[in-house]
Amino acid sequence: MPEHSATNCLVATGNAAEEGGARGGWFIGHFLDPARGLRRSEEVEIKWGTHRAGETKLGYGANATATTLSILVAGCFLLEFPELGTVIRFERPGDYALWPAGPRHRWTAIADSVILTVRWPSRAGDQISMPGT
């Protein structure tokens, strides 16, 4: 495997942690320049989220149309859905949550954590930020 990011018409390689750094971990989606080739997509967006212990998303977010899947790679992580009265605790690699468009949510890293998040479709303006309370 090459040590650098490469793209040709059929295969793209790289490092999710490095490439997502400029966009809060998001390295595939509609928000990338078309020159990024296969990484630019309106069908899906993918995030390699690296979070330090104690880090919290201060406000809530919700999606108008996208379904979201978050999977714990390492660490301990909480997802909170206040209107659903649900707090999900990820403790083992592979623990996941899958939710449809609509519910507002936020997260907290209990320990240093890595979360892989997949959201589909990838649309501009679909994520709505809301104040936390």
Contacts in CASP RR format, 6 or more apart in sequence:
PFRMAT RR
TARGET T0000
AUTHOR 0000-0000-0000
METHOD contacts of the structure
MODEL  1
MPEHSATNCLVATGNAAEEGGARGGWFIGHFLDPARGLRRSEEVEIKWGT
HRAGETKLGYGANATATTLSILVAGCFLLEFPELGTVIRFERPGDYALWP
AGPRHRWTAIADSVILTVRWPSRAGDQISMPGT
1 13 0 8 1.000
2 13 0 8 1.000
2 14 0 8 1.000
4 14 0 8 1.000
5 12 0 8 1.000
5 13 0 8 1.000
5 14 0 8 1.000
5 15 0 8 1.000
5 18 0 8 1.000
5 19 0 8 1.000
6 12 0 8 1.000
6 13 0 8 1.000
6 14 0 8 1.000
7 13 0 8 1.000
7 36 0 8 1.000
7 37 0 8 1.000
7 38 0 8 1.000
7 39 0 8 1.000
12 37 0 8 1.000
12 38 0 8 1.000
12 39 0 8 1.000
16 25 0 8 1.000
16 27 0 8 1.000
16 46 0 8 1.000
16 48 0 8 1.000
17 25 0 8 1.000
17 48 0 8 1.000
17 50 0 8 1.000
19 27 0 8 1.000
19 39 0 8 1.000
20 26 0 8 1.000
20 27 0 8 1.000
20 47 0 8 1.000
20 48 0 8 1.000
21 27 0 8 1.000
23 31 0 8 1.000
24 47 0 8 1.000
24 49 0 8 1.000
25 47 0 8 1.000
25 48 0 8 1.000
25 49 0 8 1.000
25 50 0 8 1.000
26 45 0 8 1.000
26 46 0 8 1.000
26 47 0 8 1.000
27 39 0 8 1.000
27 46 0 8 1.000
27 47 0 8 1.000
27 48 0 8 1.000
28 39 0 8 1.000
28 40 0 8 1.000
28 41 0 8 1.000
28 44 0 8 1.000
28 45 0 8 1.000
28 46 0 8 1.000
28 122 0 8 1.000
29 39 0 8 1.000
29 40 0 8 1.000
29 41 0 8 1.000
29 42 0 8 1.000
29 44 0 8 1.000
29 45 0 8 1.000
29 46 0 8 1.000
29 122 0 8 1.000
30 40 0 8 1.000
30 41 0 8 1.000
30 42 0 8 1.000
30 45 0 8 1.000
30 122 0 8 1.000
30 123 0 8 1.000
30 124 0 8 1.000
31 45 0 8 1.000
31 122 0 8 1.000
31 124 0 8 1.000
32 39 0 8 1.000
32 40 0 8 1.000
33 40 0 8 1.000
34 40 0 8 1.000
41 122 0 8 1.000
42 121 0 8 1.000
42 122 0 8 1.000
42 123 0 8 1.000
43 120 0 8 1.000
43 121 0 8 1.000
43 122 0 8 1.000
44 118 0 8 1.000
44 119 0 8 1.000
44 120 0 8 1.000
44 121 0 8 1.000
44 122 0 8 1.000
45 66 0 8 1.000
45 118 0 8 1.000
45 119 0 8 1.000
45 120 0 8 1.000
45 122 0 8 1.000
46 116 0 8 1.000
46 117 0 8 1.000
46 118 0 8 1.000
46 119 0 8 1.000
47 115 0 8 1.000
47 116 0 8 1.000
47 117 0 8 1.000
47 118 0 8 1.000
47 119 0 8 1.000
48 114 0 8 1.000
48 116 0 8 1.000
49 113 0 8 1.000
49 114 0 8 1.000
49 115 0 8 1.000
49 116 0 8 1.000
49 117 0 8 1.000
50 113 0 8 1.000
50 114 0 8 1.000
51 77 0 8 1.000
51 107 0 8 1.000
51 109 0 8 1.000
51 112 0 8 1.000
51 113 0 8 1.000
51 114 0 8 1.000
51 115 0 8 1.000
52 109 0 8 1.000
52 112 0 8 1.000
53 109 0 8 1.000
53 110 0 8 1.000
53 111 0 8 1.000
53 112 0 8 1.000
53 113 0 8 1.000
54 108 0 8 1.000
54 109 0 8 1.000
54 110 0 8 1.000
55 108 0 8 1.000
55 109 0 8 1.000
56 106 0 8 1.000
56 107 0 8 1.000
56 108 0 8 1.000
56 109 0 8 1.000
57 106 0 8 1.000
57 107 0 8 1.000
57 108 0 8 1.000
58 106 0 8 1.000
58 132 0 8 1.000
59 106 0 8 1.000
59 129 0 8 1.000
59 130 0 8 1.000
59 131 0 8 1.000
59 132 0 8 1.000
60 82 0 8 1.000
60 104 0 8 1.000
60 105 0 8 1.000
60 106 0 8 1.000
60 129 0 8 1.000
60 130 0 8 1.000
60 131 0 8 1.000
60 132 0 8 1.000
61 104 0 8 1.000
61 105 0 8 1.000
61 106 0 8 1.000
61 127 0 8 1.000
61 128 0 8 1.000
61 129 0 8 1.000
61 130 0 8 1.000
62 101 0 8 1.000
62 102 0 8 1.000
62 103 0 8 1.000
62 104 0 8 1.000
62 105 0 8 1.000
62 127 0 8 1.000
62 128 0 8 1.000
62 130 0 8 1.000
63 101 0 8 1.000
63 102 0 8 1.000
63 119 0 8 1.000
63 126 0 8 1.000
63 127 0 8 1.000
63 128 0 8 1.000
64 101 0 8 1.000
64 102 0 8 1.000
64 123 0 8 1.000
64 125 0 8 1.000
64 126 0 8 1.000
64 128 0 8 1.000
65 101 0 8 1.000
65 121 0 8 1.000
65 123 0 8 1.000
65 126 0 8 1.000
66 101 0 8 1.000
66 119 0 8 1.000
66 120 0 8 1.000
66 121 0 8 1.000
66 122 0 8 1.000
66 123 0 8 1.000
66 126 0 8 1.000
66 127 0 8 1.000
67 98 0 8 1.000
67 99 0 8 1.000
67 100 0 8 1.000
67 101 0 8 1.000
67 119 0 8 1.000
67 120 0 8 1.000
68 98 0 8 1.000
68 99 0 8 1.000
68 117 0 8 1.000
68 118 0 8 1.000
68 119 0 8 1.000
69 96 0 8 1.000
69 97 0 8 1.000
69 98 0 8 1.000
69 117 0 8 1.000
69 118 0 8 1.000
69 119 0 8 1.000
70 79 0 8 1.000
70 90 0 8 1.000
70 96 0 8 1.000
70 97 0 8 1.000
70 115 0 8 1.000
70 116 0 8 1.000
70 117 0 8 1.000
71 94 0 8 1.000
71 95 0 8 1.000
71 96 0 8 1.000
71 115 0 8 1.000
71 116 0 8 1.000
71 117 0 8 1.000
71 118 0 8 1.000
72 90 0 8 1.000
72 91 0 8 1.000
72 92 0 8 1.000
72 93 0 8 1.000
72 94 0 8 1.000
72 95 0 8 1.000
72 96 0 8 1.000
72 113 0 8 1.000
72 114 0 8 1.000
72 115 0 8 1.000
73 93 0 8 1.000
73 94 0 8 1.000
73 113 0 8 1.000
73 114 0 8 1.000
73 115 0 8 1.000
73 116 0 8 1.000
74 93 0 8 1.000
74 112 0 8 1.000
74 113 0 8 1.000
74 114 0 8 1.000
75 90 0 8 1.000
75 93 0 8 1.000
75 109 0 8 1.000
75 110 0 8 1.000
75 111 0 8 1.000
75 112 0 8 1.000
75 113 0 8 1.000
75 114 0 8 1.000
76 89 0 8 1.000
76 90 0 8 1.000
76 91 0 8 1.000
76 109 0 8 1.000
76 110 0 8 1.000
76 111 0 8 1.000
76 113 0 8 1.000
77 89 0 8 1.000
77 90 0 8 1.000
77 107 0 8 1.000
77 108 0 8 1.000
77 109 0 8 1.000
77 110 0 8 1.000
77 111 0 8 1.000
77 113 0 8 1.000
77 115 0 8 1.000
78 87 0 8 1.000
78 88 0 8 1.000
78 89 0 8 1.000
78 90 0 8 1.000
78 107 0 8 1.000
78 108 0 8 1.000
78 110 0 8 1.000
79 87 0 8 1.000
79 88 0 8 1.000
79 90 0 8 1.000
79 97 0 8 1.000
79 105 0 8 1.000
79 106 0 8 1.000
79 107 0 8 1.000
80 86 0 8 1.000
80 87 0 8 1.000
80 88 0 8 1.000
80 105 0 8 1.000
80 106 0 8 1.000
80 107 0 8 1.000
80 108 0 8 1.000
81 87 0 8 1.000
81 88 0 8 1.000
81 99 0 8 1.000
81 103 0 8 1.000
81 104 0 8 1.000
81 105 0 8 1.000
82 104 0 8 1.000
83 103 0 8 1.000
83 104 0 8 1.000
84 103 0 8 1.000
88 97 0 8 1.000
89 110 0 8 1.000
90 96 0 8 1.000
90 97 0 8 1.000
90 113 0 8 1.000
90 115 0 8 1.000
99 105 0 8 1.000
104 130 0 8 1.000
106 132 0 8 1.000
107 115 0 8 1.000
END
